[in-house]
Amino acid sequence: MNVSDKYYDEIFHFKGQWDVPSACGLKIIDKPGKTFVIVTELYQDNPGTSVTYAAQSLADQICKAKGLDSSKIVYLECNPDTNSKLSFYDEAYFEVTFSANAAPAYRQLGAEEVRALFGAASKAMHTYTVDKIRAVDAKFEALKIAFAPLTFQAVRALLELGILQKISDAGDAGLTREEAAEQTGVSPYGVGVLAEIALGMNVLKLRPGVGKERFVLGKIGWFLLEDDMTRVNFNFVNDICYQGAYDLCESVRSEKPRGLSVFGENWNTIYEALATLPEQAKKSWFEFDHFYSDIAFPEALPIVFASPPRRLFDIGGNTAKWAIRCCAHDPQVRVTIIDLPGQTAAAEKNAADAGFGDRIELYPCNVLDPAARFPTGADAIWMSQFLDCFSLDQVTAILAKIHEAVTPATTIYVLEPLWDMQRFEASAYSLQATSLYFTCMANGNSKMYRFAELTGAIEKAGFELSCAHHGLGSNSYSLLCFRSGA
């Protein structure tokens, strides 16, 4: 039974019973206020005492070797999945509590606790701890990065000139260079130079077994044309981020969104500029914003309304999409949207158009204004894809203001795509890349957060995490629920 190295970061050698040389897998995870020590049984690769029999002795040896205070760790034993048909060998995690006068106590962690501990599924996060790529493949990946700005624009040209669509429409028969040129009005040279780099990117393929070279759509090309997530991301990067990304280095140095100057010099953050953006840029920004959060709304609504709030505050309510959903879901709820003045005007119109103008109120407010205060009386407070627009210190400051306006009975709901809680590596990558937008375009100091750092910033303001729902929607949103800790 071989144990996958995804379960540990190192092999820890220890003295087992009667000082027999023994070994276990070891992973140490630091989270705000807690250090998790995870020991994994290696089965046939452990020549001595099992981690369960070693128990307190093993914990003490690890703490001594790693300079940890044994009174401040959470000690976990992992039974790894060994792909055995026996359920005894299924993956399981146990929290172990040691006592001087009794045998160790074991409590199995639930699935949500395991997800919260590791963030993303362990298989996805494992990609960040190993470096097994071949040198020749690593060089190819590095070269892709070197040419990335050009290849991005090549795909944009293939899309805007209609070349990719015409080749897709031709199906398995494909198109020659001349046929594509005739159908799109682009010169054979233009079709050729774009199609050839598209071959290098696997966007296009050559139809095999024919005399004259014919281009057919590859799988990557299909996603560029047909996948909504790819389309939304592509348009957002092109219309909002591309030109400003040139100033990313200076944005990192100054923690100011230096790239935002492509839309004018009058703005400190992109949120202040939204109402004045060019129409295409504005369209791409809102499509990007709503595409992700809206997908999770149907799964979030039953959670929020399991104990129906009569008054709900939607902070960062944007165009009122969530507020309208709430009013349609529950005829009794009243919603107050708290947002910048430019945004509340658009929200007011949308609420009226949806027939909920009498139940959706507007409260214009700059949450970063030191003098700003939130209204009181909310049964629930909702923030969807809002806190990632602020630095962690700002998140704590905003939540501190909220803390002043709520009671212990008020539930705080935070809907966020946390990159370490994603099911797929592609999703985590998209969120990591989105952080760069925040750096150079949005505000210069926020990002897409991990589970522990966001919850830590909120708890610092006096709240306690009461429950967490992960994997909402196709984009794996997390709905975090907090109550006042005092």
C-alpha positions as CSV (number, residue, x, y, z in Angstrom):
1,M,0.0,0.0,0.0
2,N,1.9,3.0,-1.3
3,V,0.9,6.4,0.2
4,S,0.7,9.3,-2.2
5,D,3.0,12.2,-1.3
6,K,0.1,14.6,-1.6
7,Y,-0.6,13.8,2.1
8,Y,2.7,15.2,3.4
9,D,5.4,17.7,2.8
10,E,8.2,15.6,4.3
11,I,9.0,12.3,5.8
12,F,9.6,12.6,9.5
13,H,11.8,10.0,11.2
14,F,11.1,9.4,14.9
15,K,11.8,7.0,17.7
16,G,8.9,4.6,18.1
17,Q,8.2,2.1,20.9
18,W,11.4,0.8,22.4
19,D,13.3,3.4,20.3
20,V,12.6,1.5,17.1
21,P,13.4,3.7,14.0
22,S,10.0,4.8,12.6
23,A,8.7,7.2,10.0
24,C,5.5,9.1,9.1
25,G,4.4,11.7,6.7
26,L,4.3,15.2,8.2
27,K,2.5,18.4,7.1
28,I,2.4,21.6,9.2
29,I,-0.3,24.2,8.4
30,D,-0.2,27.6,10.0
31,K,-3.5,29.4,10.3
32,P,-4.5,32.5,12.3
33,G,-4.1,31.6,16.0
34,K,-3.6,27.9,15.3
35,T,-0.9,25.5,14.0
36,F,-2.1,22.2,12.7
37,V,0.4,19.3,12.8
38,I,-0.8,16.4,10.6
39,V,0.9,13.0,10.8
40,T,0.2,10.4,8.1
41,E,0.6,6.7,8.5
42,L,2.9,5.4,5.8
43,Y,2.0,1.7,6.2
44,Q,4.6,-0.4,4.4
45,D,7.0,2.5,4.2
46,N,7.1,2.8,8.0
47,P,9.6,0.3,9.4
48,G,8.6,0.8,13.0
49,T,5.8,2.0,15.2
50,S,2.5,3.3,13.7
51,V,1.5,7.0,14.3
52,T,-1.4,5.8,16.5
53,Y,0.7,3.8,18.8
54,A,3.4,6.5,19.0
55,A,0.8,9.1,19.9
56,Q,2.0,11.6,22.5
57,S,5.7,10.6,22.1
58,L,5.5,11.4,18.3
59,A,3.8,14.7,19.0
60,D,6.5,15.7,21.5
61,Q,9.3,14.7,19.1
62,I,7.8,16.8,16.3
63,C,7.3,19.8,18.5
64,K,10.9,19.6,19.7
65,A,12.3,19.2,16.2
66,K,10.2,22.0,14.7
67,G,10.3,24.4,17.7
68,L,6.6,24.3,18.3
69,D,4.7,24.8,21.6
70,S,2.8,21.6,22.2
71,S,0.1,23.4,24.1
72,K,-0.7,25.6,21.0
73,I,-0.9,23.0,18.3
74,V,-3.9,21.0,16.9
75,Y,-2.6,17.5,16.4
76,L,-4.2,15.4,13.6
77,E,-3.7,11.9,12.4
78,C,-4.4,11.1,8.8
79,N,-5.4,7.7,7.5
80,P,-4.6,8.1,3.8
81,D,-6.5,6.7,0.9
82,T,-4.6,3.7,-0.5
83,N,-7.1,2.8,-3.2
84,S,-7.9,-0.3,-1.3
85,K,-11.3,-2.1,-1.5
86,L,-11.4,-2.2,2.3
87,S,-13.1,0.8,3.8
88,F,-10.6,0.7,6.7
89,Y,-8.1,2.3,4.3
90,D,-10.3,5.2,3.1
91,E,-9.0,8.7,3.7
92,A,-9.9,10.0,7.2
93,Y,-8.6,12.7,9.5
94,F,-8.7,12.6,13.3
95,E,-8.1,15.3,15.9
96,V,-6.2,13.8,18.8
97,T,-6.4,15.3,22.3
98,F,-3.8,14.2,24.8
99,S,-4.4,13.9,28.5
100,A,-2.0,13.1,31.3
101,N,-4.4,10.8,33.1
102,A,-6.3,9.2,30.2
103,A,-5.8,7.6,26.8
104,P,-5.8,10.0,23.8
105,A,-9.2,11.0,22.6
106,Y,-10.0,10.8,18.9
107,R,-12.5,12.8,16.9
108,Q,-13.0,12.3,13.2
109,L,-13.1,15.6,11.2
110,G,-16.1,16.1,8.9
111,A,-15.8,16.8,5.2
112,E,-16.3,20.6,5.7
113,E,-13.6,20.7,8.4
114,V,-11.2,19.0,6.0
115,R,-12.0,21.4,3.2
116,A,-11.6,24.3,5.5
117,L,-8.2,23.0,6.7
118,F,-6.7,22.4,3.3
119,G,-8.6,25.0,1.3
120,A,-8.8,23.5,-2.2
121,A,-9.1,19.8,-2.6
122,S,-5.8,18.3,-1.7
123,K,-5.1,17.0,-5.2
124,A,-5.4,20.6,-6.6
125,M,-3.3,22.2,-3.9
126,H,-0.7,19.4,-4.3
127,T,0.3,21.0,-7.6
128,Y,1.8,23.9,-5.6
129,T,4.1,21.7,-3.5
130,V,5.7,19.6,-6.2
131,D,7.9,20.5,-9.2
132,K,8.0,17.5,-11.4
133,I,7.8,19.1,-14.8
134,R,10.4,18.1,-17.3
135,A,13.0,20.7,-18.1
136,V,12.1,20.7,-21.8
137,D,8.4,21.3,-20.9
138,A,9.3,24.0,-18.3
139,K,11.2,25.8,-21.0
140,F,8.2,25.6,-23.3
141,E,6.0,27.0,-20.6
142,A,8.5,29.9,-20.0
143,L,8.5,30.7,-23.8
144,K,4.7,30.8,-23.7
145,I,4.9,33.4,-21.0
146,A,7.5,35.4,-23.0
147,F,5.2,35.6,-26.0
148,A,1.9,35.8,-24.0
149,P,1.0,39.4,-25.0
150,L,1.3,38.6,-28.7
151,T,-0.5,35.4,-28.5
152,F,-3.4,37.0,-26.6
153,Q,-3.8,39.6,-29.3
154,A,-3.5,37.0,-32.0
155,V,-6.6,35.2,-30.5
156,R,-8.4,38.5,-30.2
157,A,-7.7,39.1,-33.9
158,L,-8.9,35.6,-34.8
159,L,-12.1,36.3,-32.9
160,E,-12.8,39.8,-34.1
161,L,-12.0,39.1,-37.7
162,G,-14.3,36.1,-37.7
163,I,-11.6,33.7,-38.8
164,L,-12.1,31.3,-35.8
165,Q,-15.9,31.3,-36.3
166,K,-15.6,30.5,-40.0
167,I,-13.2,27.6,-39.4
168,S,-15.6,26.3,-36.7
169,D,-18.5,26.6,-39.1
170,A,-16.7,24.5,-41.7
171,G,-16.6,21.5,-39.3
172,D,-14.4,18.6,-40.0
173,A,-13.9,19.7,-43.6
174,G,-12.0,22.7,-42.4
175,L,-10.8,25.7,-44.5
176,T,-7.8,26.4,-46.6
177,R,-6.0,29.7,-46.1
178,E,-7.5,31.0,-49.3
179,E,-11.0,29.9,-48.4
180,A,-10.8,31.5,-45.0
181,A,-9.4,34.7,-46.6
182,E,-12.3,34.8,-49.1
183,Q,-15.0,34.2,-46.4
184,T,-13.6,36.8,-44.0
185,G,-12.2,39.5,-46.3
186,V,-8.8,39.2,-44.6
187,S,-5.8,38.7,-46.9
188,P,-4.3,35.2,-47.2
189,Y,-1.2,36.6,-45.5
190,G,-3.2,37.8,-42.5
191,V,-5.1,34.5,-42.2
192,G,-1.8,32.6,-42.5
193,V,0.1,34.4,-39.9
194,L,-2.7,34.1,-37.4
195,A,-3.5,30.5,-38.2
196,E,0.1,29.4,-37.8
197,I,0.4,30.8,-34.3
198,A,-3.0,29.3,-33.6
199,L,-1.4,25.9,-34.5
200,G,1.3,26.6,-32.0
201,M,-1.3,27.3,-29.3
202,N,-3.4,24.3,-30.3
203,V,-6.3,26.6,-31.0
204,L,-6.3,25.2,-34.5
205,K,-5.3,21.9,-35.9
206,L,-4.5,20.7,-39.4
207,R,-6.9,18.3,-41.0
208,P,-5.0,15.0,-41.5
209,G,-4.8,13.0,-44.7
210,V,-5.6,15.7,-47.2
211,G,-3.6,17.2,-50.0
212,K,-4.0,20.9,-49.4
213,E,-3.5,22.3,-45.9
214,R,-6.8,22.7,-44.2
215,F,-7.4,24.2,-40.8
216,V,-9.9,22.8,-38.3
217,L,-10.9,24.0,-34.9
218,G,-9.1,22.4,-31.9
219,K,-10.5,21.9,-28.5
220,I,-8.9,25.0,-27.1
221,G,-10.4,27.0,-30.0
222,W,-13.8,25.5,-29.2
223,F,-13.5,26.9,-25.6
224,L,-12.5,30.3,-26.8
225,L,-15.6,30.4,-29.0
226,E,-18.2,28.6,-26.9
227,D,-17.3,28.6,-23.2
228,D,-18.9,31.4,-21.3
229,M,-16.3,31.6,-18.6
230,T,-13.5,31.9,-21.1
231,R,-15.4,34.5,-23.1
232,V,-16.1,36.6,-20.1
233,N,-12.6,36.4,-18.8
234,F,-11.1,37.2,-22.2
235,N,-13.3,40.3,-22.8
236,F,-12.6,41.5,-19.3
237,V,-8.8,41.2,-19.7
238,N,-9.0,42.8,-23.2
239,D,-11.3,45.7,-22.4
240,I,-10.3,46.5,-18.8
241,C,-6.9,45.1,-18.0
242,Y,-4.7,44.8,-21.1
243,Q,-3.4,48.3,-21.5
244,G,-3.2,49.1,-17.8
245,A,-1.3,45.8,-17.1
246,Y,1.8,47.5,-18.5
247,D,2.0,49.5,-15.3
248,L,1.7,46.4,-13.0
249,C,5.3,46.8,-11.8
250,E,4.7,50.3,-10.7
251,S,1.4,49.4,-9.1
252,V,3.1,46.7,-7.0
253,R,5.8,49.2,-5.9
254,S,3.3,51.9,-4.9
255,E,0.2,49.8,-4.0
256,K,-1.7,52.1,-6.2
257,P,-3.7,51.1,-9.4
258,R,-1.4,52.9,-11.8
259,G,-2.9,51.2,-14.8
260,L,-6.2,52.9,-14.1
261,S,-4.9,56.0,-15.8
262,V,-5.8,54.6,-19.2
263,F,-9.4,55.5,-18.3
264,G,-8.5,59.0,-17.0
265,E,-6.5,60.6,-14.2
266,N,-9.4,61.5,-11.9
267,W,-9.9,58.2,-10.1
268,N,-8.3,56.5,-7.1
269,T,-10.2,53.2,-7.7
270,I,-12.0,51.7,-10.6
271,Y,-15.3,51.7,-8.6
272,E,-15.4,55.5,-8.7
273,A,-14.9,55.3,-12.4
274,L,-17.4,52.7,-13.3
275,A,-20.2,55.0,-14.3
276,T,-17.9,56.9,-16.7
277,L,-16.1,53.9,-18.4
278,P,-16.4,53.5,-22.1
279,E,-19.5,51.4,-22.9
280,Q,-17.7,48.3,-24.1
281,A,-15.4,48.4,-21.0
282,K,-18.4,48.9,-18.7
283,K,-20.2,46.0,-20.4
284,S,-17.2,43.7,-19.9
285,W,-16.7,44.8,-16.3
286,F,-20.3,44.0,-15.3
287,E,-20.4,40.8,-17.2
288,F,-17.3,39.7,-15.4
289,D,-18.6,40.8,-12.0
290,H,-22.1,39.2,-12.4
291,F,-21.0,36.0,-14.2
292,Y,-19.2,34.7,-11.2
293,S,-21.4,35.8,-8.3
294,D,-24.8,35.3,-10.0
295,I,-24.1,31.6,-10.6
296,A,-24.0,31.0,-6.9
297,F,-27.2,32.9,-6.1
298,P,-29.7,30.0,-6.6
299,E,-27.8,27.9,-4.1
300,A,-27.2,30.8,-1.7
301,L,-30.8,31.9,-1.5
302,P,-32.2,28.8,0.4
303,I,-29.3,29.1,2.9
304,V,-29.9,32.8,3.7
305,F,-33.7,32.4,3.8
306,A,-33.7,29.2,5.9
307,S,-34.3,31.6,8.8
308,P,-36.0,34.4,6.7
309,P,-34.7,37.9,7.4
310,R,-37.2,40.6,7.4
311,R,-34.6,43.3,6.8
312,L,-31.5,42.5,4.8
313,F,-28.7,45.0,4.1
314,D,-26.8,44.3,0.8
315,I,-23.4,46.1,1.2
316,G,-21.8,46.6,-2.2
317,G,-25.2,45.8,-3.8
318,N,-24.0,47.1,-7.2
319,T,-26.9,46.9,-9.8
320,A,-29.4,45.3,-7.3
321,K,-29.3,41.8,-8.8
322,W,-29.1,40.1,-5.4
323,A,-31.7,42.4,-3.9
324,I,-34.1,41.7,-6.7
325,R,-33.6,38.0,-6.3
326,C,-34.3,38.2,-2.6
327,C,-37.5,40.2,-3.1
328,A,-38.7,37.7,-5.8
329,H,-37.8,34.8,-3.4
330,D,-39.5,36.2,-0.3
331,P,-42.5,38.6,-0.5
332,Q,-41.9,39.9,3.1
333,V,-38.2,40.8,2.9
334,R,-37.1,44.4,2.6
335,V,-33.6,45.1,1.3
336,T,-31.3,48.1,1.8
337,I,-28.5,48.5,-0.7
338,I,-25.4,50.2,0.6
339,D,-23.0,51.3,-2.1
340,L,-21.3,54.3,-3.7
341,P,-23.6,57.1,-4.9
342,G,-22.9,56.3,-8.6
343,Q,-23.9,52.7,-8.1
344,T,-27.0,53.3,-6.0
345,A,-28.5,55.3,-8.8
346,A,-28.3,52.4,-11.2
347,A,-29.6,50.0,-8.5
348,E,-32.6,52.3,-7.8
349,K,-33.6,52.2,-11.5
350,N,-33.2,48.4,-11.8
351,A,-35.2,47.8,-8.6
352,A,-38.0,50.0,-9.9
353,D,-38.0,48.3,-13.3
354,A,-38.3,44.9,-11.6
355,G,-41.3,46.1,-9.6
356,F,-39.6,46.2,-6.2
357,G,-39.0,49.9,-5.8
358,D,-41.1,49.9,-2.7
359,R,-39.1,47.2,-1.0
360,I,-35.6,48.0,-2.0
361,E,-34.1,51.1,-0.4
362,L,-30.8,52.9,-1.2
363,Y,-28.2,54.1,1.3
364,P,-25.4,55.9,-0.6
365,C,-22.2,55.4,1.3
366,N,-18.4,55.2,0.9
367,V,-17.5,52.4,3.3
368,L,-13.9,53.6,3.5
369,D,-14.9,57.1,4.6
370,P,-13.8,57.3,8.3
371,A,-17.0,59.2,9.1
372,A,-19.3,56.8,7.4
373,R,-21.6,54.7,9.6
374,F,-24.0,51.8,8.7
375,P,-27.7,51.9,9.5
376,T,-29.0,49.6,12.2
377,G,-31.8,47.1,12.4
378,A,-30.7,44.4,10.0
379,D,-31.6,40.8,10.5
380,A,-28.9,39.8,8.0
381,I,-26.1,41.5,6.2
382,W,-25.0,40.3,2.7
383,M,-21.7,41.0,0.9
384,S,-21.2,39.3,-2.4
385,Q,-17.8,39.5,-4.1
386,F,-17.4,42.7,-2.2
387,L,-14.6,42.2,0.4
388,D,-12.1,41.1,-2.2
389,C,-12.2,44.8,-3.3
390,F,-10.3,45.8,-0.2
391,S,-7.1,45.1,1.6
392,L,-7.2,42.9,4.7
393,D,-6.8,45.9,7.0
394,Q,-9.7,47.6,5.2
395,V,-11.8,44.4,5.5
396,T,-11.3,44.5,9.2
397,A,-12.1,48.2,9.4
398,I,-15.3,47.7,7.4
399,L,-16.4,44.8,9.5
400,A,-15.6,46.8,12.7
401,K,-18.2,49.4,11.5
402,I,-20.7,46.6,10.8
403,H,-20.0,45.2,14.2
404,E,-21.1,48.5,15.7
405,A,-24.4,48.4,13.8
406,V,-25.5,44.8,14.5
407,T,-26.7,42.6,17.3
408,P,-25.6,39.1,18.3
409,A,-28.7,37.9,16.4
410,T,-27.6,39.4,13.1
411,T,-26.1,37.0,10.6
412,I,-23.3,38.2,8.3
413,Y,-23.1,36.4,5.0
414,V,-20.0,36.7,2.9
415,L,-20.0,35.2,-0.6
416,E,-16.6,34.9,-2.1
417,P,-14.6,32.8,-4.6
418,L,-11.7,31.7,-2.4
419,W,-8.9,30.5,-4.6
420,D,-7.7,27.8,-2.2
421,M,-11.3,26.4,-2.1
422,Q,-11.6,25.6,-5.8
423,R,-12.3,22.2,-7.2
424,F,-10.2,22.7,-10.3
425,E,-6.7,24.1,-10.9
426,A,-8.0,26.2,-13.8
427,S,-10.4,28.0,-11.5
428,A,-7.7,28.7,-8.9
429,Y,-5.5,30.0,-11.7
430,S,-8.2,32.4,-12.9
431,L,-8.7,33.8,-9.4
432,Q,-4.9,34.2,-8.9
433,A,-4.8,36.1,-12.2
434,T,-7.8,38.2,-11.2
435,S,-5.7,39.4,-8.2
436,L,-3.4,41.2,-10.7
437,Y,-6.5,43.2,-11.9
438,F,-7.0,44.4,-8.4
439,T,-3.4,45.4,-8.2
440,C,-3.0,47.4,-11.4
441,M,-6.5,48.5,-12.2
442,A,-9.0,48.3,-9.3
443,N,-7.4,49.7,-6.1
444,G,-3.7,48.6,-5.8
445,N,-4.1,46.7,-2.5
446,S,-6.6,43.9,-2.6
447,K,-6.7,40.4,-4.1
448,M,-8.7,37.2,-4.3
449,Y,-8.2,35.7,-0.9
450,R,-7.7,32.4,0.7
451,F,-10.1,31.0,3.2
452,A,-7.9,31.5,6.3
453,E,-6.8,35.1,5.5
454,L,-10.3,36.4,4.8
455,T,-11.9,34.7,7.8
456,G,-9.0,35.9,10.0
457,A,-9.6,39.5,8.9
458,I,-13.3,39.3,9.6
459,E,-12.8,37.6,13.0
460,K,-10.4,40.3,14.0
461,A,-13.3,42.8,13.9
462,G,-15.1,40.8,16.6
463,F,-17.0,38.2,14.6
464,E,-17.0,34.4,14.8
465,L,-17.4,32.1,11.9
466,S,-20.5,30.0,12.6
467,C,-20.6,27.9,9.4
468,A,-19.2,27.8,5.9
469,H,-20.7,26.4,2.7
470,H,-18.2,25.6,0.0
471,G,-18.6,24.7,-3.6
472,L,-21.7,26.8,-4.4
473,G,-22.4,27.2,-8.1
474,S,-20.2,26.0,-11.0
475,N,-17.5,28.4,-9.9
476,S,-17.1,26.9,-6.3
477,Y,-18.1,30.0,-4.3
478,S,-17.9,29.9,-0.5
479,L,-20.7,31.3,1.6
480,L,-19.2,32.2,5.0
481,C,-21.6,32.9,7.9
482,F,-20.6,35.0,10.9
483,R,-22.1,36.2,14.1
484,S,-20.9,38.8,16.5
485,G,-18.6,37.3,19.0
486,A,-19.6,39.8,21.7
